[in-house]
Amino acid sequence: MRNLLLTLVLLLTCLFANAQKITNKFLEGNWETEFHNVEFKIINNKELKITILLKETNEPIDVLLYKIHKGDLYMKTYYKNNDWEALGKLIVVNENTMIEDVISDAPGLLIYKRKIN
């Protein structure tokens, strides 16, 4: 319950503050959620390549499509081992944190933290 409340507070803070917009340059680097390792890489100075791996098994989650619109990132993903498809909207909380609102058979919120090496 505490995690849900914290997530909602972060989401509301992000919605009202919204000072930082998602761009390819903002995303570039390694991020993680509770369940995933995510790499955003810029190719040819403009194209974004997104790699998502499950933490436990290192299995890939396919990114079927993505779009940055009005400073938010929309991603459609597919995990073939259990035929699971999801649509997510990522918004910025701060320079090192994003929240993804996931729409799927198991909806919820994921918190992305930038990995700082």
Secondary structure, 3 states (H helix, E strand, C coil): CHHHHHHHHHHHHHHHHCCCCCCHHHHCEEEECCCEEEEEEEECCCEEEEEEEECCCCCEEEEEEEEEECCEEEEEEEEHHHCEEEEEEEEEEECCEEEEEEECCCCEEEEEEECCC
